[in-house]
Amino acid sequence: MHGIVLLIDHSDLSRIVYHALAKEFRIDVVIREARIPRSIFLKRRLKKLGWRTLAGQILFAAGLVPLLRREAIQRRAEIKQQYGMDESPIPAEYITDVLSVNDAQVITILQKLSPRVIVVNGTRILEEKVLQASDGVFLNTHVGITPLYRGVHGGYWAQASGDPEHFGVTIHKIDKGIDTGEIVAQASDSPSSSDNFSTYPLLQIALAIPILKQAIRNALDDKLETLSAPAGKSKLWTHPTLFQYLKHRIARGIR
């Protein structure tokens, strides 16, 4: 079996994860998934959530998130410098671009390389046929404490729910569910008063990288163990709407 394969999206967080891991491990290939066309993404959201929720999410993402990012430009730079984050492009020679991580091409690559560890960050849900393509362990970097904060924006939702002690990250094995795999490691911290919605993922990736590295070391040494899940209700979270964000900002001061 070979070393490590990365399955990632096009985000800055995935580039940060790649460069952090590449300093220590040999990465055989980076399989990068194309962005889901916006029209398809919105149709799926509409069917799942309804038009009111979708409209609220669009208003938040298009109207307020850019302002929050602008507000936190200096803070984002501070976090990147503090943790030595590198978000430069991944060298092209290591990248294989695919439309979906569930494409036949991905299965072929995994079967050919037979990696010990497959690290996943930011992609769509892996189908069973992909999970069965390799005997290696699939590890997901999740910016939330599972199973309490599955889905997206787990750090934000922990704070908005009055549960700041669960602002954190999870490294877990991947199964057929959404962030339901066995927990390998978790870490938590508290954002500062200078942080907002746009900086939380950076803080969480900073928390995730050390425990992800240790999980990879353990997997390569056949010493990977799992942890008991924290007490609490398992819940799948989605993107906040503009109304939800404003409500929690006014009521709890969550930025």
C-alpha positions in Angstrom: 0.0 0.0 0.0 1.1 3.5 -0.7 0.9 6.6 1.6 -1.7 9.3 1.5 -4.3 10.6 -1.0 -6.2 13.8 -0.5 -9.8 14.4 -1.7 -10.5 18.1 -1.5 -12.5 21.0 -2.9 -11.2 24.3 -4.3 -11.3 26.2 -1.0 -8.5 28.1 0.8 -9.0 25.7 3.8 -8.1 22.7 1.6 -5.0 24.4 0.4 -4.0 25.1 3.9 -4.6 21.5 4.9 -2.5 20.3 1.9 0.5 22.4 2.7 0.4 21.6 6.4 0.4 17.8 5.6 2.9 18.0 2.8 5.5 19.3 5.2 5.5 16.0 7.0 4.0 13.3 4.8 4.3 12.0 1.3 1.1 12.8 -0.6 0.7 10.5 -3.6 -2.0 12.5 -5.3 -4.5 15.3 -4.6 -7.9 14.6 -6.2 -9.7 18.0 -6.4 -13.4 18.1 -7.0 -15.0 20.8 -9.2 -17.3 23.3 -7.7 -21.0 22.2 -7.9 -22.7 24.5 -10.5 -24.7 27.1 -8.6 -27.9 26.3 -10.4 -27.7 22.6 -9.3 -26.8 23.6 -5.8 -29.7 26.0 -5.5 -32.2 23.4 -6.9 -31.1 20.9 -4.3 -31.4 23.4 -1.5 -34.8 24.5 -2.7 -36.1 21.0 -2.7 -34.7 20.2 0.7 -35.3 23.5 2.6 -38.1 25.4 0.9 -37.9 28.8 -0.7 -38.2 30.9 2.5 -35.1 29.3 4.1 -33.2 29.3 0.8 -34.0 32.9 0.3 -32.8 33.8 3.8 -29.5 31.8 3.2 -28.9 33.6 -0.1 -29.5 37.0 1.6 -27.0 36.1 4.3 -24.3 34.6 2.0 -24.6 37.3 -0.7 -25.4 40.3 1.4 -23.7 39.9 4.8 -20.9 37.4 4.5 -18.8 39.7 2.2 -19.2 42.5 4.8 -18.1 40.2 7.6 -15.1 39.1 5.5 -14.2 42.7 4.9 -14.6 43.5 8.6 -12.2 40.7 9.5 -9.4 41.2 6.9 -6.8 42.0 9.6 -8.0 39.3 11.9 -7.8 36.7 9.2 -4.3 37.8 8.3 -3.3 37.5 12.0 -4.6 34.0 12.3 -2.8 32.9 9.1 0.5 34.4 10.4 0.1 33.0 13.9 -0.4 29.5 12.7 1.9 29.6 9.7 -0.9 28.9 7.2 0.0 28.6 3.6 -2.9 29.0 1.2 -0.9 29.3 -2.0 -1.9 27.1 -5.0 -1.1 23.4 -4.7 1.6 22.4 -7.3 -0.2 21.4 -10.5 1.8 18.2 -10.9 0.1 16.7 -7.8 -3.4 17.5 -8.7 -6.0 15.4 -10.6 -9.1 17.4 -11.3 -12.5 15.6 -11.3 -16.1 16.7 -11.7 -17.1 14.7 -8.6 -15.2 12.7 -5.9 -17.7 9.9 -6.8 -16.5 9.6 -10.4 -15.2 6.3 -11.7 -11.8 8.0 -12.2 -11.5 8.4 -8.5 -12.3 4.8 -7.9 -9.7 3.8 -10.4 -7.0 5.9 -8.7 -7.8 4.6 -5.3 -7.7 1.0 -6.5 -4.4 1.6 -8.3 -2.6 3.4 -5.5 -4.2 1.5 -2.6 -3.4 4.3 -0.1 -3.1 3.7 3.6 -4.9 7.0 4.4 -7.4 9.0 2.4 -7.9 12.5 3.9 -11.1 14.3 2.9 -11.8 18.0 3.2 -14.7 20.0 1.8 -16.1 17.6 -0.8 -19.6 16.3 -1.3 -20.7 13.1 0.5 -18.7 10.0 -0.6 -20.7 7.2 -2.1 -20.4 3.6 -0.9 -18.6 2.6 -4.1 -15.8 5.1 -3.4 -15.5 4.0 0.3 -15.2 0.4 -0.9 -12.5 1.2 -3.5 -9.7 1.2 -0.9 -8.8 -0.8 2.2 -7.2 2.4 3.6 -8.9 4.5 6.3 -10.9 7.5 5.1 -10.5 10.5 7.5 -12.7 13.6 7.3 -11.8 17.0 8.8 -15.0 18.4 10.1 -15.3 22.0 11.5 -17.6 21.1 14.3 -18.0 18.8 17.2 -19.8 15.6 16.1 -22.4 14.3 16.6 -23.8 17.5 18.1 -22.8 19.8 15.2 -22.9 17.8 12.0 -23.3 19.5 8.6 -21.9 23.0 8.1 -20.7 25.9 10.3 -20.5 23.8 13.5 -18.4 26.4 15.3 -20.9 29.2 14.6 -23.9 27.0 15.6 -22.3 26.0 18.8 -22.0 29.6 19.9 -25.4 30.6 18.5 -26.9 27.7 20.5 -25.4 28.9 23.8 -22.9 26.0 23.7 -19.5 27.7 23.3 -17.6 24.9 24.9 -18.3 22.9 21.8 -16.7 25.4 19.4 -14.2 22.9 17.9 -13.3 20.3 15.3 -13.6 16.6 14.8 -11.4 14.1 12.8 -13.6 11.1 12.1 -13.7 8.0 9.9 -16.1 8.3 7.0 -19.2 6.1 6.7 -22.3 6.4 4.6 -23.9 9.1 6.8 -23.3 12.8 7.0 -20.5 13.3 9.6 -21.6 10.2 11.5 -18.4 8.2 11.3 -16.4 7.0 14.3 -14.6 9.8 16.1 -10.8 9.7 16.0 -10.0 13.0 17.6 -11.6 16.2 18.7 -10.3 19.6 19.9 -12.0 22.8 21.1 -11.2 26.4 21.8 -12.8 29.8 22.2 -12.8 32.5 19.5 -11.8 36.0 20.5 -14.0 39.1 20.5 -12.2 40.0 17.2 -13.5 36.9 15.4 -16.7 36.6 13.4 -18.4 34.1 11.1 -15.7 34.5 8.5 -12.8 33.7 10.8 -14.3 30.7 12.6 -13.3 28.2 9.9 -9.7 29.4 10.0 -9.6 29.0 13.8 -11.1 25.5 13.5 -8.6 24.4 10.8 -5.8 25.6 13.1 -7.2 23.3 15.7 -7.7 20.5 13.3 -4.3 20.3 11.7 -2.3 19.0 14.7 -4.9 16.3 15.6 -5.2 15.3 11.9 -1.5 14.9 11.7 -1.5 12.6 14.7 -4.4 10.6 13.4 -2.5 10.1 10.1 0.6 9.0 12.0 -1.5 6.5 14.0 -3.2 5.2 10.9 0.1 4.7 9.1 1.4 2.8 12.2 -1.8 0.7 12.5 -2.5 2.3 15.9 -5.6 4.4 15.0 -8.1 4.3 17.8 -11.6 5.8 18.2 -13.3 7.9 20.9 -16.7 7.8 22.5 -19.0 10.5 21.3 -19.7 13.5 23.6 -23.0 13.5 25.3 -25.8 15.4 23.5 -28.3 15.2 20.7 -27.0 14.4 17.2 -28.1 17.2 14.8 -27.5 18.2 11.2 -27.0 21.9 10.7 -27.2 23.9 7.6 -26.3 27.5 6.5 -27.8 30.3 8.6 -30.3 32.6 7.2 -30.0 36.4 7.4 -32.8 36.4 10.0 -31.1 33.7 12.1 -27.7 35.5 12.0 -29.2 38.9 13.0 -31.3 37.2 15.8 -28.2 35.5 17.4 -26.0 38.6 16.9 -28.6 40.8 18.7 -29.5 38.3 21.4 -26.1 36.7 22.1 -23.6 39.0 20.5 -22.5 36.2 18.2 -20.7 37.7 15.2 
